[in-house]
Amino acid sequence: MKKPPPYKPKVEDEEKRPLAFLLVPDVMVMLEETPEAIAAETEELHAKDLATVAEALPPEMVAPFLSALPVDRAADVLEYLNEDLRTEVLETMSVRQAAELVTEMTPDDRADALEGLEEESAEEILSEIPDAERAETEKLLAYEPDTAGGLMTTEFVSVSQDTPVEEALAAVRRIARSERREAMNTIYTTDTAGRVQGVMALRELLAAPEGAKVSDIAWQEVQTVPVTADREEVARLTREYDLVAVPVVDDNGVIQGVVTVDDVIDALVEEHTEDVQRFGGMEALDEPYSQIGFLTAMRKRAPWLAALLVGEMLTTFPMQHFEKELQSAIVLGLFIPLIISSGGNSGSQATSLIIRSLALEEIRLKDWWRIFRRELSFGLALGIILGSLGLLRVVLWQQLGIAGGYGEHYLLIALTVGIAVVGVVTFGSLAGAMLPFVLKGMGFDPASASAPFVATLVDVTGLTVYFYVALFILRGTLL
């Protein structure tokens, strides 16, 4: 093979999959000279590694690369491609070629792939898919993507609860030999109407005594979710019951599909990513950061920053209201950053804890009063600790003569700072803890109670608390 042409690969691809990445120059040469050799040269690679190779190729070479692979192998690779590239590849292929590929994909991934296409393109590809696969795909496309119905696959194994073990084993063998089923390790038993009655692992079926019925060995306590269940509910069941698949049922309890653990992990990562982005003070992105366009990024980030800026503008009101006091005791202005940062930090800390606890269902909406009392005690304790540090800071600076000290009334100034910090930290903890409950009660995502939003809220109220404390303690001396 001749020396491959110079090629500057993507750095992130090299860091992510160095072995697969090294194949990129060779694959480019083979695509130009001997595309038929690609299948043999890459047959030992995992489909994910081939997807990494495809993502590192120039976009115009991805479709030829997939075409050089066997159809079932190309379909596996297509499942691992990032959504934007997968959509682009399918749209550049002929309708017949795209239909051939997506037909070989698992039902849930097939639905995801078509969902990313323009409606007209998706309809054209669907019309070329065999009737059984088309009906299966249209059924999945009817559900919202973030629901159990949107996540499930219809490739599961179920047998009648009255089936003898030997017949059930024979049926599983036939399925394994003739069909591709994503969820083969878990077998569900159903009644005559298709309602889930039990569940068993393939290992339990293999170890079952001869002459028994599957109902004798299947677990009767089956955890199911309705097709409309949110992905967070599916993830919760998977986590709490250590499930590898969650059966999805309709209103009558008839099994429609299963959500496998790999899809649950993907859903969890996506959900966590959205929460982290919201918590950072922005709208959740719909695509990876490295792929998002400039205008889209501005649309997602600018409105939140503008709202926070408007909120911070409100801090001018307490400062204008107490303008005379500030002019009389300029020293008060020195501690404004200390006061507002203490309150903002305590509020951000509290809201982080509560949002995560709500997400994990460690606490519920009805627990708000218990959390209020708990955070009140926490806020007071933290406030006393931080307030004491603020008080000692003023006294220590005065004793050491740093920056000239604070004058003869330094003890009153120290007391003002200490008490104000106690009040601001306590209020910050309460505000940070209660805001997620308020948002959840109104039907919004608690993660919208972002740390910057809470900090902005506490900044405004913290200044007001600070100046009123100063007015009370320093009246008749500095004020």
N, C-alpha and C positions, 0 to 999 in steps of 0.2 A: 504494500500500500504506500502510495507516495506521501510525502510530507503534507499535512493538512494546511490550508491557507491560514494566514494570521486571523485570530479571532479574539476579541476582547470580551470575555464573559461578564456576567453580572456578579458583582462581589458578593451580594447576599446569597446567591445560589451556591457559590464556592464554599462559603462558610457553612451553609446548611447541609449540603450533600456532596462533599468533595469527591467521592469515588464516582458517583453518577455524573458529576460535573465534568470530570476528566474525559468522559466519553463524547462530549459535545463536538469537539473538532472532528473526531472519527465519524460520527454520525453525519455531520455535514458533508464530508467527502463521500461517504457511501450513498447519500441521497442524490448526489450529482452523478456518481459513476455506477454503483451497484446497489440500488435500493432493495433488490430482492434479498440481499445478504443481511439486512438489518434484523430480520426476525430471528435468524440463527445466532447472530452475534449478541443479541440481547435477551435470549430466552431464559437465562438464569437470573435476570434482574427482577426485582419486585416491581409491580406496577407503579408504586409510588416513586421509585427511583426513575422509572421511565418518564413519569410525569414531570419530575424535576429536570430531566434532560429536555423534554419538550418545552418547558417554561424558559429554559436558557437559550433555546434556538431563536433565530429571527422569526417573527410572527408568520411570515409567508411560508416558512418551511415546516410549520407544525402539522398542517393538514397532510402534506405529502409523507411526513414521518409516520403519522397514524395509518395512512393508507398502505404503508409498507409492512405493517404488522397484521397478523391474523385478526379477523373481525372481533372475536371474543377478547383477544388480548388488547386490542385498541379500545374496546369498550371499557375494560378495566382501567386503562390509563386515563381515559376521558373522565371517569368518576373521580380521579384524584387531581385533575387540573383545577386551578383556581377559576372561579365562576366567570370572570370577565373573559379570560382566554378561551374557556370552553364555549362560551356564547359566540365569540368571534370565530372560532374554528367551525362550529356547526353552521354558521351563517355563510361561510365561504364555500362549504361543501355543496354538492348537488343535493336536492331533496331526497333522492333515492339513497345516496351514500350516507347521509345523516340519519335517515330512518333505519338503515341497516345497523348502524352503530348503536343508536339509542335503544333499539329493540333488544340488544344483547346486555344492556345495563340492568341493574336491579331495579325493581319498580319504583322505589322511593327516589333513587338517584336519577332515574329516567324522568320522573315528574319534576325534580329540581332543575334538571337541564332544560326542559321545555319551558318551565316557568320563567327562566331568564331570557327567553327569546321574545321577539316581537310577536304579537298575537297571530298575525298573518303567517309568519314563518312556522310557528308552532303548529298551527292548523294544517299547513301543508305537509309537515313531517308526520303528524298524527295520521293523516289520511293514507300514508304509505306503510304504516305499521300494521302487522297482522291484527285481525279483529279482537282476539283474546287480549293481547297486550294493549291495544288501544282502549278497550273498555276498562281495563285495569288502571291504565294511566289517567284516563278521564275521571275515574272515581277518586283518585288521589289528588288530582288538580282541583277538585271541587272543595277541598278543605283548606282552611287558612294555613299558611306555612308554619306558623308558630304553635300550632295545636298538635295534639297527639295524632289526629288524622293526617295532618300534613307531614308528620315525621315518620309515620309507620310504613312498613313494607308488607306486602301481601304474600310474601314468600315464607310461610310458616307451615308447620305440620300439625294436623289435628286428626284424631280418630274418635269414633263413637265410644262412649264409656262402656258399652256392652261388648266391645270387641275382645276376643281372646288374645292373649299375649303373642301367640305364634302368628296370628293374622296381622297384628299390629307391626310386628317385626318385619314380616314379609312386605307390608305396605311401605314401611320406611325404607327398606332396601330398594324397592321399585322406584320410589321417588328419588333416592340418592343416585341411582344409576341413570335415570332418564331425564331428570329435571334439575334445574339449578334452584336450590332453596337457600336463602340467606340465613335463616334461623332453623338449623337442623338439630341443634343440641337440646332444645326444649320442645316437648310434645304436649299438646293440650287435648284433654278429653271433653267431648261435647255431648249434649243430649240430641234427640231427633230434630230439634229446631235449630241446632247450631249454637246453643248457649253454652258458655264455658262452665264446666263442672269440676275440672281438676287439672293438675299439671304434674309433669314428671320429667326428669332428665333422661336423656338417651341411655345413660349408664344404668339407671334404675330399670328401664325396660329390658335391657340386655341381661340384667341380673335377676329378673322376675322368674318365679317358679313356673314350670310347665303346667298348663291347665288353668292358670289364673286368668282373670279378666283385668283389663287395664284399670278399671275402677277400683280394683283391690289394691293396687300399688300407687295410684296417683294421689297426690296431696289434694284435699278437698278445699283447703283455704287458698283461693287464688286472688291475687291482687290485680285488679283491672282498672283501666281508666276509660272514660267515655271519649268518643272521637273529638269532642270539643274541648277537652282538658288542655290547659296551658302547658307548655313545655316544662315550666318550673315544677308543676305537679308530677309530671312523668319523671323528672330528675329526682324529686324528693322520694318517690316510691322506689326507684332504682337504688338510691343511696341507703334508705332505711332498711330495705329487705334484701339487699345484696343480690339483686336480680340481674340476669344477663339479657333478659327480654321482658317487656311489659305488654301484655295483651290489651288490645284496644277493642272496645265493644260499642255497639249502638245502643239506642234507648231500650231495646228489648233484651240486652245482654248477649246478643249474637256476636261472636268474634269477627272482626273485620280485618285485623292485621296485628302486627306486633312492632313495637319500637325496640330496636336492638341497642345494646349498650354503646356501640360505637357512635350511633346517632345521638344518643343521650349526651355523650362526651362533647360532641360537636355543638349541640344545643347549649350545653353548660358554658363552653368557651365563648360562644357568641353572646349569651346572656350576660356573662361576667364582663366581657369586653364592653358591651353597651352600658352596663352599670358604672364601670370605671370611667368611661368617657363622660357620662352625665355627671358623675360625681366630681369630675375635673372642671365642671362649669362650661359644658358645651352640649350641643345636640349629638346624639349617637350617630356615628358614621355607618354607612351602609356597605362599605367596602374597606379593604386594608388601607392603612395609612399611606404606605408607599405607592399605592395606585390611585389615590383620590386626586381629582383635578383641582386646580387652583380656585376656580369659581365655586366649586362645591364645598371646598374647605372653608372659604370665606362665608358661604351661606350657613354652614354649620356652626362656625365659631363666632363670627362677628355679632349676631343678635344677642347672644348671651353676654359677651363682653360689654356690649353697649348697655344692656340692662343693669349689669353690675356697676358700670360707670355712673349711670343715673342714680343708682342706689347710693354709691359713695358720695355723690353730690349732696345728698341729704345730710351728710355730716357737717356741712356748712351752717345748717340751721341752728344747732345747739351752740356752735362757736360764735355765730352772729348774736344769738340771744344773750350769751354771756361775754360779749365783747368788752364791756366795761370792767368786768372782773379780771379778764385776761390782761387788760391794760394796767390795772392796778397791781396785779401779781403776775408779772411776765413769767415767773418761775414755774407757774402751773403748766405753761405750754411745753416745758421740757419733758413732762411725763406723759404727754398725750400718746406718743407711740407705744410706751410701755403699757398703758391702760388698754388701748384698743387691741393690741396684739395678744394680751393675756385673755381678753374676752373672746376674740376670734379663734384663738387656738383651742380654748376649752370647748367652744361651740362646735368646731370642726371635729374634735376628738369624740364628743358625745354623739354627734350625728353619724359618724363613721360606725360606731359600735351599734347604734340602734338600727341603722339601715341593714347592716349585715345580719343582725339577729332576726329582723323581720324577714329577710330573704331566706334564712335557714329555718324559719318558723319556730325559732326558740322562744319568741314572744309573739303575741297576737294583738290585734287592735284593741281588744277588751282589756289588755294589760296596761293601758296608758297611765292610769292613776298609780299603780304600783311602781311603774318606771318613773313617774313624776316625783314621788316621794324618795325613791332611790337616788335619782339624780340630784334632788335637792340636798340630800345629805352628802353626796359625793362633791357637789359644787361648793358647798360650804367648807368642807374639809380641804379641798384643793385651793379654794380661795384664801383660807387662813394660811396655808403653807406659802402660797405665792405672795400674799399680802405681807406676810412677815419678812419675806425676802426683799420686797420692795421697801418696806419700812427700814430694814437694816441697811439697805443700800444708801438711802438718804442720810442716815445717821453716820455711817462709815465714811461717806464722802465728806461730810461736814467735819468729822474728827480728823481726817487726814488732810483736810484743806484742799482737796482736789477741785480744780476749776473755781477756787475762791469760796466754796461752800454755798450755803443757802440762807445765810443771815441768822439773826437772833431767833427767828420763829421756826427754825428748822425742825423742831420736834412736832410742831403742828402740821408742817408740810409733810413730814414722814407719816404722821397719823392719817392725814388726808389720803395720801397715796395708798397706804395699807388698807384702809377701810374701803376705798373705791375699788381696789383690786378684788377684795372679797365680794363686793356686790356685783361687779362686772363678770367675774368668773362664775359666780353662782347663776346669774341670769344667762350667761352664755351656755352653760351646761344644760339648763332647763330648755332654752330655746332650741339648741341643737338636738335635744332628745325628743321634744314634742313636735317639731316641724315634720319629721317623717310620718308620724301618726296622723297629723292633719292632712297631709297629702294623700296618704293611703285611704283615709276616711272619705276624701273627695273623689276617689277613684283614679288618682294619678300614681305614677311610679314613685315610691319613696326615694329612689336614687336621685330624683330631681332636686332633692334638698341637698344640693352640692355644698361642699366645704366653702367655696368662695361666696356662695349665696348666704350661708349662715354667718360667715365672717363679716359680710357687708351689713347684715341686719344687726349684729352685735356691735359693730363699730358705731352706728348711729345712737343706739340706746346706751352704749358704754360711755360715750362722751357726756350724755345727759346725766347719767348717774355720777360721773366724776365731778362735774361742775356743781351739782347740788350738794354733794358731800363737802366740796371745798367751800361753798357758800355757808354751809352750816358750821364748819369747824373754824374757818378763818375769818368769819365776820367779826369785826371790831379790831382785828389786828392787821392783816394784809389787805382785807377787803372791807 
